[in-house]
Amino acid sequence: MENWLTERSQPKFRAGQITKWLYTGRAESFDDMSDLPKALRKELAASFDIWQATIADHQRAEDGTEKLLVDLVDSGRVECVLLREEGRRSICVSSQVGCAMGCVFCASGLDGVERNLTRGEILEQMLRLQRLLPEEERLSHIVMMGMGEPLANLNSVLSALEVARSPAGLGISPRRITISTVGLPAAIDRLAQYSTPFHLAISLHAPNDSLRNRLVPVNDKIGIRPILDAADRYFASTGRRLTFEYVLLAGLNDSLDCAQQLVDLLRGRVSMLNVIPYNPVAGLPYQTPESAAIHEFRDALIAGGINVMFRQRKGDGIDAACGQLRRKRGLST
């Protein structure tokens, strides 16, 4: 941008003004950038597009959750979500069109992966969601936990997050940015050596390889132990507390035996176990456990000394689980 401005005899500081308008000024068009000369605004509009994607659907739930279905320029579709909680304005962002990890209960990967998202496509989701907030509110947390496996598209994800954390970008502390993964040890090790220590969340979903191979087929080539070893190296390198995600599926991974195996697996680690009762997906046979089973599972974990949080399901009425809205509306335009 600075080079483009210099070629047109414009001062380089205009690039900073443009950036500020994009990330904190929430400009919808170049014409909104009122501190730029009109002639420059006109030339910018003739040379660049701020938005590449279009919004195919926008749903709102009673709890304040909002979900966008985003049509990309190649007709691929992804989803992203804004979650409103007390004191927090969090967004969940996609990293791929589809997903190759094959989690059997997840709508995102039912048709495999089409491609990685670019840095710009990831950032555009963030900016689109930011614009759903009133001017007096700002984003507080980012979670790379939408469609796709972020560690399988690490270059674009990290490039986008550098803008998100930059004071000249969205200005969100790395302590409030989480990258979620099913567990790719080599990529976790690479992330451990990265200059910015983001939070790492590992989607476990099972306490043993036999069950995890059924629920997360890619585990058959990896195994839980190598994932946990890589997670331990990440903690040793960054000092950031680990998060383990566990989607609770009725009759599959919600037994007291599974709870005890989780205790044995995670005991002694500086970590948080985040348990999420399943959000049913149309066409899939998996169900949310009964309330009694959820409470028994939680009590067993607490009795075992595990630091655990049961996440409240949000956005049920708007197909808020990853991939649901995309499948409902068709995979592409």
LOKOL-476035 format. One line per 3 residues: for each residue y, z, x of C-alpha. Coordinates in steps of 0.1 Angstrom, whole numbers, plus 5000, padded with zeros to 4 digits. Last residue first. Layout:
<pts>
Y,Z,X | ...
</pts>
This chain:
<pts>
4787,4953,4762 | 4762,4973,4782 | 4735,5000,4777
4738,5001,4739 | 4760,5025,4718 | 4733,5052,4714
4720,5046,4749 | 4754,5051,4764 | 4761,5081,4742
4730,5099,4753 | 4733,5091,4790 | 4741,5126,4803
4741,5152,4775 | 4773,5151,4754 | 4759,5133,4724
4791,5143,4705 | 4778,5170,4682 | 4760,5189,4710
4793,5191,4730 | 4786,5223,4748 | 4754,5242,4755
4762,5277,4769 | 4749,5280,4804 | 4726,5309,4811
4736,5325,4844 | 4712,5341,4869 | 4714,5361,4901
4677,5368,4905 | 4666,5404,4909 | 4631,5400,4894
4641,5420,4863 | 4670,5395,4858 | 4646,5366,4860
4622,5382,4835 | 4650,5391,4811 | 4662,5355,4812
4628,5341,4803 | 4624,5366,4775 | 4658,5357,4761
4651,5320,4761 | 4617,5325,4745 | 4632,5346,4717
4659,5319,4711 | 4633,5292,4706 | 4631,5266,4734
4650,5234,4731 | 4628,5204,4726 | 4613,5174,4745
4597,5145,4727 | 4623,5118,4737 | 4636,5093,4712
4669,5110,4705 | 4678,5133,4733 | 4676,5171,4729
4701,5193,4749 | 4677,5216,4768 | 4686,5252,4774
4705,5253,4807 | 4697,5279,4833 | 4720,5282,4863
4703,5301,4891 | 4730,5314,4915 | 4723,5316,4952
4723,5337,4984 | 4685,5334,4988 | 4664,5366,4990
4643,5358,4959 | 4644,5321,4950 | 4608,5310,4950
4592,5343,4940 | 4617,5347,4912 | 4611,5311,4901
4573,5318,4901 | 4579,5348,4879 | 4600,5327,4854
4573,5300,4854 | 4547,5327,4845 | 4570,5340,4818
4569,5305,4802 | 4599,5283,4798 | 4588,5253,4820
4568,5232,4795 | 4565,5247,4761 | 4602,5243,4752
4622,5228,4780 | 4647,5249,4800 | 4669,5228,4823
4671,5246,4856 | 4700,5242,4880 | 4700,5259,4914
4734,5268,4929 | 4739,5276,4965 | 4765,5299,4979
4787,5282,5005 | 4784,5295,5040 | 4788,5259,5052
4761,5254,5080 | 4737,5282,5071 | 4741,5274,5034
4733,5237,5040 | 4704,5247,5062 | 4690,5268,5034
4693,5239,5010 | 4675,5216,5034 | 4646,5242,5036
4647,5244,4998 | 4643,5207,4995 | 4616,5205,5020
4597,5232,5001 | 4601,5216,4966 | 4583,5184,4975
4597,5150,4986 | 4575,5120,4976 | 4561,5136,4944
4595,5150,4937 | 4607,5115,4927 | 4588,5121,4895
4611,5149,4882 | 4593,5164,4852 | 4557,5157,4861
4561,5161,4898 | 4581,5193,4891 | 4551,5207,4873
4527,5202,4902 | 4554,5209,4928 | 4561,5245,4916
4591,5264,4901 | 4603,5236,4878 | 4637,5223,4867
4652,5223,4903 | 4685,5205,4899 | 4702,5215,4932
4739,5224,4931 | 4759,5221,4963 | 4795,5234,4965
4817,5213,4988 | 4822,5220,5025 | 4847,5194,5038
4840,5181,5073 | 4806,5168,5065 | 4777,5182,5086
4760,5199,5056 | 4764,5167,5036 | 4743,5149,5061
4716,5175,5058 | 4717,5173,5020 | 4714,5135,5024
4682,5139,5045 | 4668,5165,5021 | 4673,5145,4988
4672,5172,4961 | 4677,5166,4924 | 4714,5166,4933
4747,5180,4920 | 4779,5179,4940 | 4804,5207,4930
4841,5208,4934 | 4860,5241,4928 | 4857,5254,4963
4868,5220,4975 | 4902,5229,4960 | 4916,5204,4935
4949,5188,4945 | 4945,5157,4923 | 4958,5134,4950
4986,5141,4975 | 4973,5176,4979 | 4940,5160,4987
4909,5175,4969 | 4905,5146,4944 | 4913,5120,4971
4886,5134,4994 | 4863,5136,4964 | 4865,5098,4959
4855,5091,4995 | 4828,5117,4993 | 4813,5100,4962
4816,5065,4975 | 4798,5073,5008 | 4772,5096,4991
4758,5071,4966 | 4722,5083,4966 | 4736,5119,4971
4754,5115,4938 | 4722,5108,4917 | 4732,5090,4886
4750,5097,4853 | 4771,5129,4852 | 4767,5158,4876
4794,5153,4901 | 4813,5184,4889 | 4850,5187,4892
4870,5219,4885 | 4906,5229,4876 | 4921,5199,4859
4957,5204,4849 | 4975,5216,4818 | 5012,5215,4809
5011,5178,4804 | 4985,5180,4777 | 4949,5171,4788
4932,5139,4779 | 4950,5121,4807 | 4929,5141,4832
4897,5126,4818 | 4910,5090,4825 | 4921,5101,4859
4887,5115,4868 | 4868,5085,4854 | 4892,5062,4874
4883,5081,4906 | 4846,5073,4903 | 4853,5036,4896
4877,5035,4925 | 4852,5049,4950 | 4827,5023,4938
4798,5031,4914 | 4763,5025,4926 | 4741,5000,4909
4717,4993,4880 | 4695,5024,4881 | 4664,5030,4859
4662,5024,4822 | 4654,5059,4811 | 4675,5073,4839
4705,5086,4821 | 4686,5098,4790 | 4671,5128,4808
4639,5145,4798 | 4616,5125,4821 | 4637,5129,4852
4633,5094,4867 | 4654,5097,4899 | 4666,5061,4898
4697,5067,4876 | 4719,5046,4853 | 4752,5031,4864
4759,5055,4893 | 4782,5083,4903 | 4791,5098,4870
4817,5126,4865 | 4817,5160,4847 | 4852,5174,4843
4863,5210,4841 | 4894,5226,4826 | 4890,5263,4831
4908,5295,4821 | 4887,5299,4790 | 4865,5268,4787
4874,5232,4780 | 4849,5206,4791 | 4859,5170,4798
4830,5145,4801 | 4821,5112,4818 | 4799,5084,4807
4789,5051,4823 | 4786,5015,4812 | 4779,4983,4831
4798,4952,4817 | 4807,4940,4852 | 4843,4953,4848
4831,4987,4838 | 4829,4999,4802 | 4835,5037,4800
4820,5060,4773 | 4843,5090,4772 | 4833,5125,4761
4855,5153,4750 | 4845,5190,4747 | 4870,5211,4727
4844,5233,4710 | 4847,5212,4678 | 4835,5181,4696
4855,5150,4705 | 4842,5115,4711 | 4859,5085,4728
4841,5052,4729 | 4844,5019,4747 | 4872,5030,4770
4881,5002,4794 | 4876,4998,4832 | 4898,4983,4859
4929,5004,4853 | 4959,5005,4876 | 4959,4967,4880
4979,4952,4909 | 5000,4922,4919 | 5021,4913,4889
5025,4950,4878 | 5036,4958,4914 | 5061,4930,4913
5076,4943,4880 | 5078,4978,4893 | 5095,4966,4924
5121,4947,4904 | 5127,4978,4883 | 5134,5000,4913
5110,5030,4915 | 5120,5064,4902 | 5109,5056,4867
5073,5050,4874 | 5063,5044,4838 | 5067,5006,4842
5039,5007,4867 | 5015,5016,4838 | 4997,5046,4824
5014,5071,4847 | 4997,5104,4849 | 5025,5119,4871
5000,5139,4891 | 4975,5113,4903 | 4991,5079,4896
5027,5089,4897 | 5022,5108,4930 | 5005,5078,4945
5034,5055,4936 | 5059,5079,4951 | 5039,5083,4982
5037,5045,4986 | 5075,5043,4981 | 5079,5062,5013
5070,5030,5032 | 5104,5015,5025 | 5104,4981,5008
5110,4949,5027 | 5083,4931,5008 | 5059,4930,5037
5067,4966,5042 | 5055,4974,5007 | 5022,4957,5011
5017,4974,5044 | 5024,5008,5029 | 5000,5000,5000
</pts>
